[in-house]
């Protein structure tokens, strides 16, 4: 476990946030990153997002807390994370990308740190703002989301050794691949459901005729 959660690797997460170009470069070339830490960061982002939806002040949040299911949102975030990793890996394999699947997982996972900080900070700040001061809340969220996207962009660019233009094209194709995977997945689920219903109906028919 110390291999994945050493003090050095934990400190390197914050180094990567403050020095994304160098941080992601060394993650790719000398394995300074950790996939388990990346997954934990994704989970922490999910919890921070849910906490924001539950605890943000009524000035900026009119959501009914009873409609929030933290486990469902955690599952959705993890599924989206896995989908993005696989989609980007499948696209970059065809575009001479140098990054491995683990490098992609780390690049996306580490980019969650600014979002974690901004969502929790925004939730805290929302408790002290009055009506008409929502701009401070949205500014914190906007900066965190923008920085997280920039980190993800730099991470993908560094692990695959791409130019900025090629990285942007790759991200577009990644989203396209994700939609294709979802579409194929839904088709498979629909097919399995129809086959199951057919055999269930057949079984019921046989039982009633015996």
Secondary structure as GFF3:
##gff-version 3
##sequence-region A 1 210
A	DSSP	alpha_helix	2	5	.	.	.	ID=ss1
A	DSSP	alpha_helix	7	18	.	.	.	ID=ss2
A	DSSP	alpha_helix	20	30	.	.	.	ID=ss3
A	DSSP	alpha_helix	35	55	.	.	.	ID=ss4
A	DSSP	three_ten_helix	65	67	.	.	.	ID=ss5
A	DSSP	alpha_helix	70	93	.	.	.	ID=ss6
A	DSSP	alpha_helix	101	110	.	.	.	ID=ss7
A	DSSP	alpha_helix	113	126	.	.	.	ID=ss8
A	DSSP	alpha_helix	134	160	.	.	.	ID=ss9
A	DSSP	alpha_helix	164	209	.	.	.	ID=ss10
###
